[in-house]
């Protein structure tokens, strides 16, 4: 089985989601199914079918979370150091064409959330940044064309 690299914060978020799904959502779904059964004929009961669909999704997500957590390899990011970009690094970039500055943390695919500034090691930008150092220029092929970034800072705090 392939290990899944993860930050301690990402591991904790997944554990909290798993706990919530098992202890809160499961109970809500069971109640919803019970209430829908009370309405009679199940073959034409939209509430029952919606609750069963929600249950299926929830159970699938629980299985997925349990699998990922069992294969997770938590990496203590603050113990890492240096000016080379690697897993867990927070990287400040400047777009060489627009001078727009951006900050990303390099994380595993499970934790990636572009809106929160976390990009995957497998994303085009993540792959391009890994192994580069402060001052390096990086060209990234994105759906809209090619972008050039300069690495301003690498931090592991």
C-alpha positions in Angstrom: 0.0 0.0 0.0 1.2 3.4 -0.9 1.8 5.9 1.9 0.0 9.2 1.8 2.2 12.2 2.9 0.3 14.5 5.2 0.9 17.5 7.5 -0.2 17.1 11.1 -2.9 19.7 10.5 -4.3 17.8 7.5 -4.3 14.6 9.5 -6.2 16.2 12.3 -8.8 17.7 9.8 -9.4 14.3 8.4 -9.7 12.7 11.8 -12.2 15.3 12.9 -14.3 14.8 9.7 -14.3 11.0 10.3 -15.4 11.5 13.9 -18.2 13.9 12.8 -19.4 11.6 10.1 -19.5 8.6 12.4 -21.0 10.2 15.5 -23.2 13.0 14.1 -24.1 12.4 10.4 -24.8 8.7 10.7 -27.3 9.3 13.5 -29.0 12.1 11.5 -29.3 9.8 8.5 -30.7 7.0 10.6 -33.4 9.3 12.0 -34.2 10.6 8.5 -34.6 7.1 7.2 -36.8 6.1 10.1 -39.0 9.2 9.6 -39.3 8.5 5.9 -40.3 4.9 6.5 -43.2 6.1 8.7 -44.6 7.8 5.6 -45.6 4.5 4.0 -44.9 3.1 0.6 -41.1 3.2 0.1 -41.1 2.8 -3.7 -42.6 6.3 -4.2 -41.1 7.9 -1.1 -38.6 10.6 -2.3 -37.5 11.4 1.3 -36.6 7.8 1.9 -34.6 7.6 -1.4 -32.8 10.9 -0.6 -31.9 9.7 2.9 -30.6 6.4 1.5 -28.5 8.2 -1.1 -27.1 10.5 1.6 -26.3 7.4 3.7 -24.5 5.8 0.8 -22.4 8.9 0.2 -21.6 9.2 3.9 -20.6 5.6 4.3 -18.4 5.8 1.1 -16.7 8.9 2.6 -16.1 7.2 5.9 -14.5 4.2 4.1 -12.3 6.6 2.1 -11.2 8.6 5.2 -10.4 5.4 7.1 -8.3 4.1 4.2 -6.4 7.4 3.8 -5.8 7.7 7.5 -4.6 4.1 7.8 -2.0 4.8 5.0 -1.1 8.3 6.1 2.5 9.3 6.8 2.4 12.4 9.0 5.4 14.6 8.3 6.5 17.1 11.0 6.9 20.2 8.8 8.6 22.5 11.4 11.4 20.0 11.8 12.3 20.5 8.1 14.6 23.4 7.1 16.4 24.9 4.2 15.8 27.0 1.2 14.9 24.1 -1.1 11.2 23.6 -1.8 9.9 20.2 -0.6 6.8 18.7 1.0 5.3 21.0 3.6 7.2 24.1 2.5 5.3 27.4 2.4 6.5 29.2 -0.7 6.2 32.9 -1.6 6.2 33.5 -5.3 6.0 36.5 -7.6 4.5 36.2 -11.1 7.3 37.6 -13.3 4.7 39.0 -15.8 2.3 40.8 -13.4 4.4 41.2 -10.3 1.5 39.6 -8.3 2.7 37.8 -5.2 1.2 34.5 -4.1 1.9 32.2 -1.2 1.3 28.4 -1.3 2.0 25.5 1.0 3.1 22.3 -0.7 0.9 19.4 0.6 -0.2 15.9 -0.4 -3.1 15.4 -2.9 -5.6 14.7 -0.1 -5.0 18.0 1.7 -4.9 20.2 -1.4 -7.2 23.2 -1.3 -6.3 26.1 -3.7 -8.7 28.4 -1.9 -6.8 27.9 1.4 -3.4 28.3 -0.3 -2.5 24.6 -0.2 -1.4 23.0 -3.5 -0.6 19.4 -4.2 2.8 18.0 -4.9 1.2 16.5 -8.0 -0.2 19.8 -9.3 1.6 21.5 -12.2 2.8 24.3 -9.9 3.7 21.9 -7.1 5.7 19.6 -9.4 7.5 22.6 -10.9 8.5 24.0 -7.4 9.8 20.8 -5.8 13.6 20.9 -5.7 13.9 24.6 -6.5 15.5 27.2 -4.3 15.0 30.9 -3.3 15.8 33.1 -6.3 15.0 30.4 -8.9 12.7 31.1 -11.8 10.1 28.5 -12.5 8.0 28.0 -15.6 4.6 26.3 -15.1 2.4 25.0 -17.9 -1.2 25.8 -16.8 -4.4 25.4 -18.8 -4.2 29.1 -19.8 -0.7 28.8 -21.1 2.7 29.2 -19.4 3.4 31.2 -16.3 6.7 32.3 -14.9 7.3 32.6 -11.2 10.3 33.6 -9.1 10.7 32.0 -5.7 11.0 34.8 -3.1 10.9 32.8 0.2 10.7 29.2 1.4 9.6 28.6 5.0 8.9 25.5 7.1 7.3 27.1 10.1 
